[in-house]
Amino acid sequence: MSEAGKETTIFQLADQFIALANELSGKENDVSKVGTAFRFAASRFNAFEAALKSADLAAEKEAALEWFSKEYKDMLNDNLDDHINNPPVSTTEKTEETA
């Protein structure tokens, strides 16, 4: 297998972040709190990414906000559609179904 074939995909990386978020959600027993922390972490890292890629972040700030916002909106839209078509089953529903 070539080195390019061994490269980690964005989906594999995302799955690692999601696994950690799921673990933290279990410990905190608060999906909303973990979701908010996840969004904050993403925004911090994206600001860092923009700063590294920009020669003049102050001048490019609006363009960065538009680009990152569009990317997030497109990804969220796709994932909302996925959950509409494949609703998650909560632990409570699983228990009720088997009872």
N, C-alpha and C positions, 0 to 999 in steps of 0.2 A: 504494500500500500504506500502511495506517495505521501510526502510530508503534508501536502495540501489536503489530502484525504483525511488526515488525522487532526486537522484544525478544528477547534471547538466552534460550534455554530452559535449564533445569537440565541437560538432556542434552547440549546443545552445550557448556556450561561443563565438564561432566564429561569430555567427549571431549577437551577441551584439557588437562585434568589428566592423563588417561590417556595422551595423546600424549607429554607430558613424562615420565611414569613409564616409558613404553616406551623413550624416548630414553635416559633415565638407566640403565635396565636393560641396554641395549646397551653403554653405556660402562662400567658397573660389572661387567657379566657376572654379576649376582647379583640375581635377582628377589626373593628373600626380604629382602635388605637394603633394596631400594627399597620393597617392600611395607611393611616396618616403618617406614621414614622417612615414607611416605605416611600411615600410620595415626597416627603421632606428629604430623605436620603437621595432619591433620584434627582430632585431639583438641585441639591448641593453638588452632586457629582456632575450633572449636566452643566452647571455654572463653571465648575472647574474645567471640564472639557472645552467649553466655549472660550474660557480664558487662555487655555493652552493653544488653541487654534487661531486666536485673533491677534492681529497686530495692534488693534485699537478697539478694545472691548467697549469702551464708552460710546464710540461712534457706531459700533455694530450691535449694540444691545438690543435695539428694536427688531432688527433682522433675526437675531438669535432667538428672541422671545417668540416671534412669528414662526420660525422654523421648528423649534422644539415643541411649541403648542400644537402645530399642525401634525407633527409626527405622533405626539401623544394622542391627539384626538382620533387620528386614523387607526392607531393600534387599539385604543379603547373601543372604538366603534366595531372593529372586527371581533374583539373579545366579547363585547356585549351581545353581538349577533350569535356568537358561538354558545353563550349561556342561554339565550332565548331558545335556540334550537336544541340545546342539550342541558336542561336545567340541572344545577347541582342538587344532590340529595343531602340534606342535613343529617347529622347524627340522630336527631330527634325523630325525623321521618323514617330513618332506617329502623330504629327501635320499634316505632309504631307499626311499620310494615311487617316486621317479624313477630310481633306480639299477637 
